[in-house]
Amino acid sequence: MRLSVLDQSPIPEGSSAAEALKQTVRLAELAERMGYHRFWVSEHHNTESLAHSSPEVFISHIAANTTTIRVGSGGVMLPHYSAYKVAENFRLLEALYPGRIDMGLGRAPGGMPIATRALQEGNAGTVDRYPQQIEDLLHYLNVASHREHRFPGLTASPSISSAPEVWLLGSSGDSAMLAAERGLSFAFAQFINGSGGANYMRDYKANFAPMRHGGKPKSMAAIFVVCAKTDEEAERLASSFDYQFLLLEQGKFVGIVPPEKALAYRYSEVEKMRVRENRKRVVVGSPETVKEQLLRLGREYDTDEIMIATMVHDYEAKRTSFKLLAEAFELSAVE
């Protein structure tokens, strides 16, 4: 089983965005040393609880501070942008860090409607153009170039012999089928949608069209994980997660609160129901407990790669969570 990392640079209550960004870089360095396969960063806009909005910029910084781990976007929200410019950005990253760059693409807004309007101001692009944008991007990367394209012969600079690894990210059956039809790798975000992922992954593999761009179906599942030395300690840390996502559902974008504050909160019966539902998006427990559940998740998805995001208040507890997982799965540490 390969383990990879998605970090959203969450900002704990009482901390700052600048500190969260530094912690993400330190986490990438740790992930590389511990033997994690990939390290991806996300795209969020106008969100006070998450620190970064430009994965392309952050990828370059993280790749410069590491040497072997693959670095990528989880993901670039393509409907906001020109497919040609995105192709150029990632071709440049690939030229700078050959064989290490992943281009994860998504169609979600990554923020509230006001941010979407600002990002797309003066742009006729909508989510409905997303499938065409993917075709355009692959054309510019010379993966799917064809003479009938409206910009025939146009490729992304710089001209290099390799290309970033392209992944479609999604939390629905539509995204899975789009990845299958385009013959692309697919990552299902169970940390966003806790239901149906294994079925969508089966549909993806059953409908994969290798004749489009070659290759075989390649997949991963992404989920939140909170791991500590004991199940009890992990549950204590995860109380911050429970409270945080309840607030997010209520439109309250605040920093991650400490466990003491989360545990003191009195949940209504409806809120308790929402916490139970949100727990489908996270695995919580000791290394033994978490390893068993992640292996089961891998079997359900028929995948050999799990991407992990961790949302806790204390940064050192977050580092410990990833260290314990690496040890439990006996990942090969980089000397």
Long-range contacts (C-beta under 8 A, 24 or more apart in sequence): 1-294, 1-295, 1-298, 1-304, 1-305, 1-306, 1-329, 2-37, 2-220, 2-304, 2-305, 2-306, 3-36, 3-37, 3-294, 3-305, 3-306, 3-307, 3-308, 3-325, 3-326, 3-329, 3-331, 4-36, 4-37, 4-38, 4-39, 4-40, 4-70, 4-220, 4-305, 4-306, 4-307, 4-308, 5-31, 5-36, 5-38, 5-39, 5-40, 5-307, 5-308, 5-309, 5-322, 6-40, 6-41, 6-42, 6-74, 6-191, 6-222, 6-307, 6-308, 6-309, 7-39, 7-40, 7-41, 7-42, 7-309, 8-41, 8-42, 8-44, 8-50, 8-309, 8-311, 9-41, 9-42, 9-50, 9-51, 9-52, 10-49, 10-50, 10-51, 10-255, 10-256, 10-311, 11-48, 11-49, 11-50, 11-51, 11-255, 11-256, 12-255, 12-256, 12-258, 12-313, 12-314, 12-315, 13-254, 13-255, 13-256, 13-257, 13-258, 13-261, 13-313, 14-255, 15-255, 17-51, 17-52, 18-51, 20-51, 21-51, 21-52, 21-58, 23-315, 23-318, 24-51, 24-52, 24-58, 24-62, 25-61, 25-62, 25-65, 26-319, 27-318, 27-319, 27-322, 28-62, 28-65, 28-66, 28-69, 28-71, 29-65, 29-66, 30-319, 30-322, 30-323, 31-69, 31-322, 32-66, 32-67, 32-68, 32-69, 32-334, 33-333, 33-334, 34-322, 34-323, 34-326, 34-331, 34-333, 34-334, 35-326, 35-331, 35-332, 35-333, 35-334, 36-69, 36-322, 36-326, 36-331, 37-69, 37-70, 37-305, 38-69, 38-70, 38-71, 38-72, 38-102, 38-307, 39-66, 39-69, 39-70, 39-71, 39-72, 40-71, 40-72, 40-73, 40-74, 40-75, 40-102, 40-104, 40-307, 41-72, 41-73, 41-74, 42-73, 42-74, 42-75, 42-110, 43-73, 43-75, 43-76, 43-77, 43-106, 43-110, 44-110, 44-111, 45-109, 45-110, 45-111, 45-112, 45-115, 45-116, 45-119, 46-111, 46-112, 46-114, 46-115, 47-111, 47-253, 48-253, 48-254, 48-255, 49-244, 49-248, 49-253, 49-254, 49-255, 49-256, 53-110, 56-86, 56-89, 56-90, 56-93, 59-93, 59-101, 60-93, 60-96, 63-93, 63-96, 63-97, 63-100, 63-101, 68-100, 68-334, 69-100, 70-100, 70-101, 70-102, 70-165, 71-97, 71-100, 71-101, 71-102, 72-101, 72-102, 72-103, 72-104, 72-164, 72-165, 72-167, 73-102, 73-103, 73-104, 73-105, 74-104, 74-169, 74-187, 74-222, 74-307, 75-103, 75-104, 75-105, 75-106, 75-167, 75-169, 76-103, 76-104, 76-105, 76-106, 77-106, 77-107, 77-108, 77-109, 77-110, 78-105, 78-106, 78-107, 78-130, 78-133, 78-134, 78-137, 79-107, 79-109, 79-120, 79-125, 79-126, 79-127, 79-129, 79-130, 79-133, 80-109, 80-110, 80-116, 80-119, 80-120, 80-123, 80-125, 81-119, 81-125, 83-133, 83-134, 83-136, 83-137, 83-140, 84-136, 84-137, 84-140, 84-151, 84-154, 84-156, 86-137, 87-137, 87-140, 87-141, 87-156, 88-140, 88-156, 88-157, 90-141, 90-156, 90-164, 91-141, 91-156, 91-157, 91-158, 91-160, 91-163, 91-164, 92-157, 92-158, 93-164, 94-160, 94-162, 94-163, 94-164, 95-158, 95-160, 98-160, 98-162, 99-162, 101-164, 101-165, 102-164, 102-165, 102-167, 103-164, 103-165, 103-166, 103-167, 104-167, 104-168, 104-169, 104-187, 105-134, 105-137, 105-166, 105-167, 105-168, 105-169, 106-168, 106-169, 106-170, 107-170, 107-175, 130-178, 131-178, 134-168, 134-178, 134-182, 134-184, 135-182, 137-166, 138-166, 138-182, 138-213, 141-166, 143-213, 144-212, 144-213, 170-200, 171-197, 172-200, 173-199, 173-200, 173-203, 175-200, 176-200, 176-201, 176-203, 176-204, 177-203, 177-204, 177-207, 179-204, 180-204, 180-205, 180-206, 180-207, 180-208, 180-209, 180-217, 181-207, 181-209, 181-212, 182-209, 182-212, 182-213, 183-208, 183-209, 183-210, 183-211, 183-212, 183-213, 183-214, 183-215, 184-213, 185-217, 185-218, 185-219, 185-220, 186-217, 186-218, 186-219, 187-219, 187-220, 187-221, 187-222, 187-307, 188-219, 188-220, 188-221, 188-222, 188-301, 189-222, 190-221, 190-222, 190-223, 190-280, 190-281, 190-297, 191-222, 191-223, 191-224, 191-281, 191-282, 191-309, 192-281, 193-281, 194-277, 194-278, 194-279, 194-280, 194-281, 195-280, 197-221, 197-300, 197-301, 198-300, 198-301, 201-301, 201-302, 201-303, 202-302, 205-302, 219-301, 219-302, 219-303, 219-305, 220-301, 220-303, 220-305, 220-306, 220-307, 221-297, 221-298, 221-301, 221-303, 221-305, 221-306, 221-307, 222-306, 222-307, 222-308, 222-309, 223-281, 223-282, 223-283, 223-294, 223-297, 223-306, 223-307, 223-308, 223-309, 224-281, 224-282, 224-283, 224-308, 224-309, 224-310, 224-311, 225-282, 225-283, 225-284, 225-290, 225-294, 225-308, 225-309, 225-310, 225-321, 225-325, 226-282, 226-283, 226-284, 226-285, 226-310, 226-311, 226-312, 226-321, 227-284, 227-285, 227-286, 227-287, 227-290, 227-310, 227-320, 227-321, 227-322, 227-324, 227-325, 227-328, 228-285, 228-286, 228-317, 228-320, 228-321, 228-324, 229-286, 229-287, 229-320, 229-324, 230-286, 231-284, 231-285, 231-286, 231-289, 234-284, 234-285, 234-286, 234-289, 234-290, 235-284, 235-285, 236-263, 237-312, 237-313, 237-314, 237-317, 237-321, 238-282, 238-284, 238-312, 239-263, 240-311, 240-312, 240-313, 241-278, 241-282, 241-311, 241-312, 242-275, 242-278, 242-279, 244-311, 245-278, 245-281, 246-271, 246-274, 246-275, 246-278, 249-274, 256-311, 256-312, 256-313, 257-313, 258-313, 258-314, 259-313, 287-324, 287-325, 287-327, 287-328, 288-328, 290-324, 290-325, 290-328, 291-325, 291-328, 291-329
